[in-house]
Amino acid sequence: MPRILSTITVLTFCASPALAEVPLVATDIAPIHSLVSQVMGGLGEPSLLMSQGASPHDYALRPSDAKHLQQADVVFWTSDNLAPWLGKTITTLAPNAVSVPLAESEASLKISFREGMTFDDHEHGTGEGYVDHDEEHDHHDADDDGHHDADEHDEHGDEHVDAHEEHHDEHGDDHDDHDDDNAEVHDEHGHDHSGTDPHAWLDPQNAIIWLDLIAHTLSEIDPDNAQTYADNAALSHVALEDMIKRIDTQLADEHDLKFVVFHDAYHYFEARFGLSAMGAISLGDAAAPSPMRIAELRDKITAQGVDCVLSEPQFNAGLVDTLLEGTSAARGVIDPLGQNIALGPDFYPALIQGVADSFDVCR
């Protein structure tokens, strides 16, 4: 991936910084931090509120994180669905900051959760979930949907794509009738996990949309540097669009792969690039599956000749060992948060390329 990484670095730092006061920016997770870094370029560096690779669903801010949040002029974060605690924390610690939940913007491409541990009602290998690539948007927009200062960010358009209604809840709300895991509709924070899948950053087309929203928001706060933000966002568009084309080519012969993931975090990536997981091991990011769930998945892997099972570095690898006992499926690792990738503008393309490369073991 060196060529992509160097391209992003050159693009985001090519604009000369203007002598103006640059906003203090906070971000929730590393993928969002990277996109904001691309737009800000040499003008400044955002802070990262959550430790890299940590689960954002129930993260507890450290004192240093809280200080960065209190000082922020603007907070770019993913959504309430991903971090149900963060919106209230922003209101409490940074009441005057502009709060922008990117995945909740009007133009963001959205997919609903899939149901069950095995996604039998999804046609395998079609990457369904979005409309055709050429129809889903012109990718110049975003409208913050009711959070702090939301009405300032609607100039780019309203091409909202809300994808199909089949849904799987990753947070312990598995409603499969064959499972006895006692899933709850609300987690310990009282947050409802039905509805939109929060892993929207794994579609790089969403990243392109968010670059516009980030640039527009920063320009509203810092008009002296508006042209720099716009130029950096436009140049990053080109780099990400080129990356999408390369990954399309890379995965063109992989649409019939039969794979199982640790948890259902990759629907956006699958929909973008024509893949389709056959199921997920875990009820959610922190919930261990029941023995019945493991047994059902193992039976499916054996009966349907699943090519591979993809674990994650953040979670219990022993569950994958148990699942693979007696099967011929290959084992790989996939990481939706890029915990071993260096932070900065190069992080995001490295993350998406890394997810694509994770499927090599399945061939």
N, C-alpha and C positions, 0 to 999 in steps of 0.2 A: 503493500500500500504506500510506498514512499512518494509516488508521483502525486497521489491525491493529497497527502498530508502537506507536501511542500506547496501545492497549489493553494490550499486554503490559507496557509501562513502568509504567502505573498499577497494574496488578495486582501486579506483583512488588515494588513499593515501598510498597504500601499498609499493610503490617503494621509496627507500630512496633518498632524494635530493642529487645531486652531487654538489660539490663546483665549480660552473661555473656561468657565467653571463647569466641569463635567459632573453629571449626577452621580451620586453614590448608589450603586445597584446591588441588590441581593438576588440570588437565585436558589431554587430548592435542590435540584439534582444535577449531576454532572452533565447530562445531555443538554439541559437548558442553559447551564453555565457556558457551555461551548458555543451555542448559537448566539448568546448575548456577547461573548467575547469576539465572535466574528464581526458582529455589527459595530461594536465599540472600537475594534482595531487598536491602534496605538493611543487612542484617547483615554483609555482607562481600563481597569480590570474589575469585573464583578466579584463579589464574595459568594462562596458556596455555603449554604446553611446546613446541609446534611453531609455527614461523612461519606466519602465516596464508597459506593457499593453497599451501603446500609439500606435496609428496607425503609422506604419513606412512609409506610402505612401507619406506623406507631412510633416514629422517631421522637426522641426527647432531645430538645436543643441543649447544647452545652452553653455555659456562660458566654464564651467567645462568639458562638453562633447568635445568641440573643443580642449581644452588643452590635454585631453587624446589622441585624435586622432593625434595631432601634435607630441606627444611624442612616438607614437607607432612604433615599428619595423615591425609589421605585423598586418593586419586588416582582420579578417574573417567576411564576411558578406553574406547575402543570395543571392540577385540578383538585377540587374537593374529593373526587372519587379516589385519587391516588393518595392524598394526604389530608384526610378529613379534619385533622386538628389544626392545619396551618392557617386557614382563612381567619379563624378566630384569634390565633396567635398574632397574626399581622395586625388585626384590628386593635388588639391590646397593646402590643409593643411598638407598633409603627402606625398609629392612627392617621398620620398626615401623609404617609407614603402612598404613591399610586400603586394599586394592587392589580396585577394582570395575570389571571389564570389562563394560560395560553390555550389549553385544550378545550376550554369552555367557550372560546371565541366563536362567533357566528360562522366564520369560514372554515374552521377546523373540520377535517374529515373525521367522522365518528363511526364507530362500530359498537354494537351492543354485545354484552357477554354471551358466550355460548353456554348451552345447557349440558349438564352431565359430565361424567368423567371420560366417556367415549363419545365423540362427536358424530354419532351415526346419522344424524339428520342433515349433515353437511356433505354435499357432493365432493368427493375426494379429488384433489388436484386442480380445482378450478380457481382457487384463490378468491372465492366469492366473498362479498362483504362490501365492496365498492362497485360503482358503475365503471364502465370502460375508462381507461386512463385518460383518453382524450376528451371525455365528456364531463369529468367530475368537477373541474374548475379551471379558471384562468390563473389561479394561485396568486392573485393580487388583492389580498384583503385580510381584515380581521376586525371583529367587533367584540370588545369585552362585554360580557353579558350580565351586567348588573352589579359587578363588583366595583370597588372604589374607582371613581372617575371613568366608568366604563363608556359613557357616551362620547368621550373624546376620540375613540379609536375605531371609527366606522367608515373611513373614507375609501377603503379599498374595494368594497363590493360585498355581496351577500350570498355567495355561492355555497351555501351550507349543504353538505352531503351527510345525511343521517342514514347509515347503512342498515342492513337487514335486521329483523327483530329477533333472530335466533340468538340466545345469549347464554353464556357460561359465567358463573360468578366465581372469581378466584379467591374470594376472601372467606371461604368457609360456608358459602351459601349454595352448595351443590344440591340441586333439586332432583337428581336422578332417582327414579323410583326403585332402581336396583341397589341402591346404596343406603346403609343405615348409619351414616356419619353424624346424624343429628345436627345438620347445618342450621345456622341462625341467619335471619335476614339482616340483623343489625350486629355490628361488632361492639367491642368494649367501649367505643366512643359514641355509640348511639347512631352510627352512620349507616345509611341504607346503601348496600352494595349492589342492588339491582340496577339495571340500566346500562349506561355507557362504560365500556372498557376503558380504563385510564391510561393504557400503555401506548398512547397516541404518538409518542416521539419515535416509535419504531417504524413508522412510515415516513421516509424522508420527504415525501411530498408535503406532509404536515410541517416539517422543518422549514421548507421553502415558504409556506404561508406565514409561519411564525416570524421568520426574518423580517417580513414586511411590518408586522405588528410591533415588533421590537423597535425597528427603526422609526416608525411613526410615533410611538410612545416617547422614545428618547428625544425626538425632534420637537415634540410639544413642550418638553421640559427644558430642553437645551437647543433653542432655535439657531443659535450661532453655529452649531456643528451639524445642522440638519443635513446638509449636502454630503458630509462625510458619512453619516449613518446610512443615508440612502444609497450612496455609491458602494459602500461595503456590503450592504444587503444584496444589491443587484449583482455584484461580482460573485458573492457566495451562492446566489441562485444558480449561476452558470456551472459552478463546480459541483453542486449537488445534483443538478440535472444530468450532468455527464456521468456522475457516479451511478445514478439510477439506471442509465442506459447500460453501463458496464455490468452491473449486477443482473439486470434483465438477461443479458447475454450469458453471463456465468451460470445462471440458474435455469436457462431455457430448457435444458434436457432433464430437469429434476422435478417437474410438475407431478410426476406419479410417485414420488417418494412416499413411503409409508413410515411415519415417525411419530413418536410419543415424546412430549415435553414434560419437564418437571411440574410447571404450572402454566396455566393458559395466559401467557403474557405476550404471545407472538402473533396474535391474530392480525394486527395491522401489517406486520412484515409479510405474513403469508398472503394477505389480500393484495398487497402491492405487487408481489413477485410470483404469484401463481402457485403457491404451495398450500397444503392443508394438513394440519396435525390430525392424527386419528384419536388423540386423547391426551389427558394430563394426569400426572401421578398424584399431585397434592390437591387438597381441597382449597388451599390458598397459600399465600406467601409464608405463613408461619404455622399452618395446621398440618399435622401428620395424617396421612391417609389411614383408613381402617384396614385390617387384614382382608376384609371382604373386597375392598376397593383394589388392593394389590392383587388378589386372586383373580378378579375379573379382568384386570388389565393384562396379567400374565397369560390368561386364556386367550385374550384377543391377540396378543403379540404372537402366540404360537399358531393360532388358527388362521390368522390373516397374513402371516409372513412379514411382520413389521421389520423394516430395514434397520432401524436404529432407535435408541432411547437417548434423549439429550438431558443431562443433568445440568445443574447450575452451581457455580462456586459458592453461592451464598447459603446453600441448603444441604441437608443431610445426604451425602453420597451413598450411605448405606442402604437407603430406600431403593436406589437404583440397582444395587447389587442383589437385593432381595427380589426385585421385579424381574431381573434378567436370569435368575436361576432356571436352568432347564430350557432356555430359549437360545436361538441362534442370532438374535439381534445384536448389532454393533452398539458400542457405547461411545458417546461424545459429550462435549461440554459446550453450553451456550450461555452467554451472559448478557442480559438485557440492560445492565447498568454499567458495564465496562469498568469493573473495579480495579483492573490492572493497567488501564490506559492512562497516560499522563493527561492531566487537566489542561485545558486551553482550547484555542480555536480548532486544532487538529483532532480533538477528542471525538467530535460527532461523526465525521466520516470514518474514522478508525473503528468506532463502535458498530456502525451499520455494516461496514465491510467485514468485521469480525463475526457478526451474526450470520452473514452470507457464507463465510468460510466454514462455519460450524457444521454445515450440511455435507462437507466433503467426506466425513466419516461414514455417511449413509450410503455412499455409492457402492 
